[in-house]
Amino acid sequence: MIDNGCISICDRLSGIYPNAEFVRIPPRAGVAVARNWGAMLGSGVYLAFLDDDDVWPVDYLATMVAHLEATGDGLVAAPNRDLETEEIIAMPIPIPCDSRLKQWRELAYMGSNMVMRADDFWSAGGFPARLVTGEDRALVIRMHLNGVRISRCLDTFVLRNMEPCDRLTSGSNLLMGKLSFLEAFRDEMPRRDRHDDQLSFLIYLSKSWGWPIWLIGVFCVPAAAFRRLLKYLRSGIPKWRITSSTCPTGNRLYK
């Protein structure tokens, strides 16, 4: 466990989990740095990352590794479900390795729902440490550009805590994360996704400054503004919910 919080919890947890290794790194070093640090200390064939506010079902790792061994893929991702409602909130999009990545946004590949081969992880340079947010998406894109086979596994899932709390994705971090991602990938992104990210940056900037700067995006990237409007209108429609009886693993031991 990599601890980069403002208040160290290594001493408290080491007595509860004597078989776990706890490593303290500089506070607020960032998600990418913490994950890369843990990956450097790992010695296994596969890497899996679990955020402190997410939960895996008991057979998650076994199911994901079995998928990698059966397919020979370099990375596999599982669906994301809400921790409280068990509703599917994000479904990873298949990424064929022999075709151009046409969609760069909302790929639904996040730290806690990915298991990958360590060699493929390092061939892509690990998580880009200079990105405040979006490091998950950047890693998957880099691995795809390197020719790594990426797939999804529907036989398990990850439970994500969606309750508001002090997390990395604050307004200011989203603003800086979007800017750094555009700086890193602007020339490689498809035009549609670049315009969508540029509009998102203006929206975050508007919230931060308290001025309707997003109006610039309406005139500069009208198609992206229209897509954003449709997404906003659709968000008011009740989402399809899945009960525990239809969970792929058929158990609720993670509770």
LODOSE-382348 format. One record per residue: residue number from 1; x, z, y of N, C-alpha, C in turn. Coordinates in steps of 0.1 Angstrom, whole numbers. Atoms other than C-alpha are relative to their C-alpha. Layout:
<atoms>
resi,n_c1,n_c3,n_c2,ca_c1,ca_c3,ca_c2,c_c1,c_c3,c_c2
NUM,X,Z,Y,X,Z,Y,X,Z,Y .
...
</atoms>
This chain:
<atoms>
resi,n_c1,n_c3,n_c2,ca_c1,ca_c3,ca_c2,c_c1,c_c3,c_c2
1,8,0,-12,0,0,0,9,0,12 .
2,-8,1,-13,14,-10,34,-8,6,11 .
3,7,-8,-10,5,14,61,6,-3,14 .
4,-4,3,-14,7,1,97,-10,5,10 .
5,9,-6,-10,-19,23,113,7,9,10 .
6,-6,-9,-10,-14,44,144,3,14,-6 .
7,-2,-12,7,-17,75,122,3,-2,-15 .
8,-4,2,14,1,75,89,-9,7,-10 .
9,8,-6,10,-19,82,58,7,0,-14 .
10,-8,1,13,9,78,32,1,13,-7 .
11,-2,-13,6,15,115,27,-13,5,-6 .
12,12,-5,5,-22,122,22,-4,-7,-13 .
13,4,8,11,-28,94,-3,10,0,-12 .
14,-10,1,11,5,96,-23,-3,11,-10 .
15,3,-10,9,-7,128,-39,-12,-3,-9 .
16,12,4,7,-40,113,-49,2,-12,-10 .
17,-4,11,8,-25,81,-63,15,0,-3 .
18,-15,-2,2,9,91,-77,6,-13,-6 .
19,-5,12,6,13,57,-95,1,-12,10 .
20,-1,10,-11,10,37,-62,12,2,8 .
21,-11,0,-9,38,28,-39,-5,-1,14 .
22,5,0,-14,32,36,-2,12,-3,9 .
23,-11,4,-9,53,20,25,-5,0,14 .
24,4,-2,-14,51,29,62,8,-10,8 .
25,-7,9,-9,59,1,87,-4,3,14 .
26,4,-3,-14,57,0,125,-15,-1,2 .
27,14,1,-2,22,7,137,-4,-12,8 .
28,6,12,-7,0,-22,148,9,-12,-2 .
29,-8,11,2,25,-46,133,-8,-13,-2 .
30,9,11,2,-4,-69,125,-2,-3,-15 .
31,4,3,14,-22,-81,93,10,-9,-7 .
32,-9,10,7,2,-110,86,13,7,-3 .
33,-13,-7,3,33,-88,89,-2,10,-12 .
34,2,-10,10,18,-61,67,-1,-7,-14 .
35,2,6,13,7,-85,40,14,-7,-5 .
36,-13,6,4,41,-104,40,9,11,-5 .
37,-9,-11,5,59,-70,37,-4,4,-14 .
38,4,-4,13,38,-61,7,4,-11,-10 .
39,-3,11,9,44,-96,-8,15,0,-3 .
40,-15,0,2,82,-92,-4,4,11,-10 .
41,-3,-11,9,81,-59,-23,-6,-3,-14 .
42,6,3,13,60,-74,-51,9,-7,-9 .
43,-9,6,10,76,-86,-83,-8,-8,-10 .
44,9,7,10,46,-103,-101,-1,-15,3 .
45,2,15,-2,37,-139,-106,-11,-3,10 .
46,11,2,-9,5,-135,-86,0,10,11 .
47,1,-9,-12,-3,-120,-52,-15,1,3 .
48,14,-3,-4,-37,-104,-42,1,10,11 .
49,0,-9,-11,-44,-87,-9,-14,6,2 .
50,13,-7,-2,-71,-61,-2,0,8,13 .
51,1,-7,-13,-80,-50,33,-6,14,-3 .
52,4,-14,2,-87,-13,37,-15,3,1 .
53,14,-2,-2,-124,-18,45,-8,-9,-10 .
54,7,9,10,-132,-42,16,1,6,-14 .
55,1,-6,14,-140,-35,-21,0,-12,-10 .
56,1,9,11,-133,-54,-53,-8,6,-12 .
57,6,-4,12,-155,-52,-84,11,3,-10 .
58,-10,-5,9,-137,-36,-114,7,-11,-7 .
59,-6,11,8,-130,-69,-132,4,-12,9 .
60,-3,10,-10,-122,-89,-100,14,-7,-3 .
61,-13,5,2,-84,-93,-106,1,-7,-13 .
62,0,6,13,-88,-101,-143,-7,-14,0 .
63,8,13,-1,-114,-128,-135,8,-10,8 .
64,-7,9,-8,-94,-144,-108,13,-5,-6 .
65,-12,5,6,-61,-145,-127,-3,-9,-12 .
66,4,8,11,-79,-159,-158,-4,-14,6 .
67,3,13,-6,-92,-187,-135,13,-8,3 .
68,-13,7,-4,-57,-195,-122,7,-5,-13 .
69,-7,3,12,-43,-195,-157,-7,-12,-7 .
70,8,11,7,-71,-218,-170,1,-13,7 .
71,0,12,-9,-69,-243,-141,14,-5,4 .
72,-14,4,-5,-32,-242,-132,0,-1,15 .
73,1,1,-15,-43,-239,-95,10,10,6 .
74,-10,-9,-6,-20,-222,-70,-7,11,8 .
75,8,-10,-8,-48,-203,-51,-14,-1,-4 .
76,14,0,3,-83,-193,-59,-7,10,9 .
77,7,-9,-9,-109,-177,-36,-14,3,-6 .
78,14,-4,5,-142,-158,-44,-9,1,11 .
79,10,-1,-11,-174,-156,-24,1,14,6 .
80,1,-13,-7,-178,-128,1,-14,5,1 .
81,13,-6,-1,-207,-104,0,0,12,9 .
82,1,-11,-9,-219,-78,24,0,13,-8 .
83,-2,-12,8,-209,-43,12,-13,8,-2 .
84,12,-8,1,-243,-28,19,-11,-7,-6 .
85,12,8,5,-268,-56,11,3,-8,-12 .
86,-4,9,11,-248,-76,-14,-4,-14,3 .
87,4,14,-4,-259,-107,5,13,-8,1 .
88,-11,9,-2,-236,-137,3,2,-3,15 .
89,-3,3,-14,-220,-140,38,10,-11,2 .
90,-10,11,-2,-193,-166,32,3,-5,-14 .
91,-3,6,13,-187,-191,4,12,-10,2 .
92,-12,9,-2,-152,-207,1,-4,-14,-3 .
93,2,14,1,-152,-244,5,11,-6,-9 .
94,-10,6,8,-135,-264,-23,10,-9,8 .
95,-10,8,-8,-103,-281,-10,8,-9,-10 .
96,-7,9,9,-92,-311,-32,15,-2,5 .
97,-14,2,-5,-54,-314,-31,4,-14,2 .
98,-4,14,-1,-54,-352,-33,-7,-7,12 .
99,7,6,-11,-74,-357,-1,3,7,13 .
100,-2,-6,-13,-72,-350,36,-10,11,3 .
101,9,-11,-3,-86,-317,47,-8,-3,12 .
102,9,5,-11,-116,-328,68,-6,12,8 .
103,6,-12,-7,-129,-293,77,10,11,1 .
104,-10,-11,-3,-107,-267,93,-6,13,4 .
105,6,-12,-4,-132,-242,104,-10,5,-11 .
106,9,-6,9,-153,-217,84,3,-4,-15 .
107,-3,3,14,-134,-223,52,-3,11,-9 .
108,3,-12,7,-142,-187,41,11,4,-10 .
109,-12,-5,7,-107,-181,27,5,12,8 .
110,-4,-12,-8,-99,-145,38,9,8,-9 .
111,-10,-8,7,-73,-120,28,-4,6,-13 .
112,4,-8,12,-93,-99,4,-6,-8,-11 .
113,6,8,11,-109,-128,-15,8,-11,-6 .
114,-9,10,5,-78,-148,-24,10,6,-10 .
115,-11,-3,9,-54,-146,-54,8,-12,-1 .
116,-8,12,-1,-25,-169,-54,13,2,-8 .
117,-13,-1,7,8,-177,-72,10,3,11 .
118,-10,-4,-10,37,-160,-54,9,-12,5 .
119,-9,12,-3,59,-192,-55,-7,-9,11 .
120,7,9,-10,32,-212,-37,-2,7,13 .
121,2,-8,-12,26,-184,-12,12,-2,9 .
122,-13,0,-8,63,-184,-1,3,-14,4 .
123,-3,14,-4,65,-222,-2,-7,-4,13 .
124,7,2,-13,40,-221,27,5,9,11 .
125,-5,-9,-10,60,-195,45,-7,13,2 .
126,8,-12,-2,36,-167,39,-10,0,11 .
127,9,-1,-11,11,-155,65,8,-2,13 .
128,-7,2,-12,21,-168,99,-1,12,9 .
129,0,-13,-7,31,-136,117,-3,-1,15 .
130,2,1,-14,27,-150,152,-15,-2,4 .
131,14,1,-3,-11,-155,148,-6,14,0 .
132,6,-13,-1,-31,-125,159,-12,0,-10 .
133,10,2,10,-61,-137,139,1,-14,-5 .
134,-1,14,6,-67,-168,117,11,-2,-9 .
135,-11,2,9,-37,-161,96,-4,-4,-14 .
136,5,4,13,-58,-165,64,-2,-15,0 .
137,3,15,-1,-70,-200,75,13,-8,1 .
138,-13,7,-1,-35,-210,85,8,0,-13 .
139,-7,0,12,-20,-200,52,-6,-10,-10 .
140,7,10,9,-46,-220,32,3,-14,4 .
141,-2,13,-5,-41,-250,54,15,-4,-3 .
142,-14,3,3,-3,-248,50,2,-3,-15 .
143,-1,2,15,-6,-245,12,-6,-13,-4 .
144,6,13,3,-29,-275,11,9,-11,4 .
145,-9,11,-5,-5,-296,32,12,0,-9 .
146,-11,0,9,22,-286,7,-4,-5,-14 .
147,5,5,12,1,-300,-21,-4,10,-11 .
148,5,-11,10,-10,-267,-37,-14,-2,-3 .
149,14,1,4,-42,-269,-57,-7,13,3 .
150,8,-11,-4,-68,-247,-43,-15,-1,-5 .
151,14,1,5,-102,-238,-58,-7,13,3 .
152,8,-12,-2,-129,-212,-58,-6,5,-14 .
153,5,-5,13,-142,-189,-86,-14,7,3 .
154,13,-5,-2,-179,-181,-87,-4,11,-10 .
155,2,-10,10,-176,-156,-115,2,14,4 .
156,-1,-13,-6,-168,-127,-92,-2,-1,15 .
157,3,-1,-14,-170,-117,-56,8,11,7 .
158,-6,-11,-8,-156,-95,-28,-10,6,9 .
159,10,-7,-9,-176,-69,-9,7,3,13 .
160,-6,-2,-13,-168,-69,28,-8,10,8 .
161,6,-9,-9,-176,-41,52,-3,-7,13 .
162,3,7,-12,-195,-57,81,-5,9,11 .
163,4,-10,-10,-202,-25,100,10,0,11 .
164,-10,0,-11,-188,-24,135,9,12,0 .
165,-9,-11,0,-157,-3,138,13,-5,8 .
166,-12,4,-7,-122,-4,153,8,-9,-9 .
167,-6,9,9,-110,-35,137,8,-11,8 .
168,-8,9,-7,-86,-63,145,-8,-11,8 .
169,8,11,-7,-113,-88,155,-8,4,12 .
170,6,-3,-13,-120,-74,189,-1,-12,9 .
171,1,12,-9,-129,-97,218,14,-5,4 .
172,-13,5,-5,-94,-98,232,9,-6,-11 .
173,-8,5,11,-78,-103,197,-5,-14,-4 .
174,6,13,3,-102,-131,190,5,-11,10 .
175,-4,9,-11,-93,-147,223,15,-4,-2 .
176,-14,3,3,-55,-145,216,2,-7,-13 .
177,-1,7,13,-60,-155,180,-4,-15,1 .
178,5,14,-1,-79,-186,189,11,-9,8 .
179,-10,7,-8,-53,-196,215,13,-3,-8 .
180,-12,2,8,-23,-191,191,-2,-9,-11 .
181,3,9,10,-40,-210,164,0,-14,5 .
182,0,14,-6,-47,-240,187,14,-4,4 .
183,-14,3,-3,-11,-238,198,8,-5,-12 .
184,-8,3,13,2,-239,162,-5,-13,-6 .
185,6,11,8,-22,-266,148,-7,-11,8 .
186,7,10,-9,-35,-286,178,2,-14,-4 .
187,-3,14,2,-18,-318,169,-4,-5,-15 .
188,4,3,14,-28,-316,132,-15,1,-3 .
189,14,-3,3,-64,-305,134,-9,-13,2 .
190,10,11,-3,-93,-331,131,-6,3,14 .
191,5,-1,-13,-107,-338,165,-13,9,2 .
192,12,-8,-1,-141,-322,158,3,15,-1 .
193,-3,-14,1,-126,-289,147,8,5,12 .
194,-8,-4,-12,-101,-289,176,-10,3,12 .
195,9,-2,-11,-130,-293,200,-9,13,-2 .
196,8,-12,3,-150,-265,183,8,13,3 .
197,-9,-12,-3,-120,-241,185,2,1,15 .
198,-2,-1,-14,-114,-250,221,-13,6,7 .
199,12,-6,-5,-151,-242,229,0,15,-3 .
200,0,-14,4,-148,-209,210,10,8,9 .
201,-10,-7,-9,-117,-200,231,-7,2,14 .
202,6,-2,-13,-137,-206,263,-11,10,0 .
203,11,-10,1,-166,-185,250,7,14,0 .
204,-7,-13,0,-142,-156,242,6,4,14 .
205,-6,-3,-13,-125,-160,276,-11,4,10 .
206,11,-3,-9,-159,-159,293,-4,15,-2 .
207,3,-14,2,-167,-126,276,10,10,5 .
208,-10,-8,-5,-134,-112,285,1,1,15 .
209,-1,0,-15,-135,-122,322,-13,3,7 .
210,13,-2,-6,-172,-118,327,-5,-12,9 .
211,4,13,-7,-175,-154,341,-5,-10,-10 .
212,5,10,10,-194,-183,325,9,-12,-1 .
213,-10,11,1,-163,-203,319,-3,-10,-12 .
214,4,8,11,-179,-216,287,-7,-13,5 .
215,7,12,-5,-198,-241,309,10,-12,1 .
216,-10,11,0,-166,-261,312,0,-7,-13 .
217,0,6,13,-168,-267,275,-13,-9,-2 .
218,12,8,1,-204,-281,279,3,-14,5 .
219,-3,13,-6,-190,-309,300,12,-7,-7 .
220,-12,6,6,-156,-314,283,-2,-4,-15 .
221,2,2,14,-167,-311,247,-15,2,-3 .
222,14,-2,2,-205,-316,247,-5,0,-15 .
223,4,0,14,-208,-324,210,3,14,-6 .
224,-3,-13,5,-191,-291,202,-10,11,5 .
225,9,-9,-6,-214,-273,226,-14,-1,-7 .
226,13,2,6,-245,-288,209,1,6,-14 .
227,-1,-6,13,-232,-278,174,-1,16,1 .
228,1,-14,-1,-227,-243,187,-14,5,3 .
229,14,-3,-3,-262,-242,201,-8,0,-13 .
230,7,1,13,-276,-253,167,3,12,-9 .
231,-4,-11,8,-256,-226,150,-6,13,5 .
232,6,-12,-6,-269,-200,174,-15,1,-3 .
233,14,1,2,-305,-211,169,-3,3,-15 .
234,2,-2,14,-301,-211,131,3,15,-4 .
235,-3,-13,3,-287,-176,131,-12,10,0 .
236,12,-8,-1,-322,-162,138,-8,-2,-13 .
237,8,3,12,-335,-176,104,5,10,-10 .
238,-4,-10,11,-335,-149,76,8,-7,-10 .
239,-9,5,10,-307,-155,52,-4,3,-14 .
240,3,-2,14,-310,-159,14,7,12,-5 .
241,-7,-13,5,-303,-125,-2,0,0,-15 .
242,-2,-1,14,-290,-118,-36,0,14,-4 .
243,0,-14,5,-298,-86,-55,11,2,-11 .
244,-10,-4,9,-275,-68,-78,-2,-6,-14 .
245,3,5,13,-293,-82,-108,5,-14,-3 .
246,-5,14,1,-279,-117,-101,15,0,2 .
247,-15,0,-2,-243,-105,-95,7,-7,-12 .
248,-7,7,11,-219,-127,-116,5,10,-10 .
249,-6,-10,9,-203,-96,-131,-10,8,-7 .
250,10,-8,7,-235,-79,-140,2,14,1 .
251,-1,-14,0,-224,-45,-130,1,5,15 .
252,-1,-6,-13,-223,-21,-100,10,11,0 .
253,-10,-11,1,-193,0,-109,8,1,13 .
254,-8,-1,-13,-177,-8,-75,-7,10,9 .
255,7,-10,-8,-203,16,-60,6,14,-2 .
</atoms>
